[in-house]
Amino acid sequence: MLTLDLDGLTVPAVWEICNHCKGEGHHAKHLGAFTSGDLAERGDDWANDYFAGNMDSTCECCGGSGKVLVPDFGKLSKSERDEVDAHFAAIAYMDAEAAAERRFGC
């Protein structure tokens, strides 16, 4: 049985396709989005490299595997689900706080 350790809480887990890279294991999200004008400005060679994936980076969420372990909520008790929800809520809060600090230049 697969398990996942969430800061000391070990829960049953299942594999899911990574939402960040959609299972590809890599992406070019670090480059941002481009309009057709941006692509024309950079030239055909650059655009061809971009669309061929030559500028992609390994997905930081799945480490390039295209899949991630997630809690198997169907096998968790109510108290375990509550603990898992609290764990992810704390992470979301910390991420939001860090984003706010970046906006203020901290």
C-alpha angles and dihedrals in degrees: 000000000000118000135188125210113218104186094308098331109106113200136173111267143194133200118253133179110267110257093206098060097017090237096306096110091223140052144174096229090121088069095057127219127315134206121216087257091055091051093048090049092054094048138238097285092055092046092048091051090048094051092043089059095244091134096047121121128211112270109258093207099057100019090237098304095107092227137079135198113245132178114275096231091186090067097044126099119233092259091049091050089051091051092048091048090050090049093054092042089056091051091049090050092051091047091050091048092050091049090051091050090051090052089055091048097250 
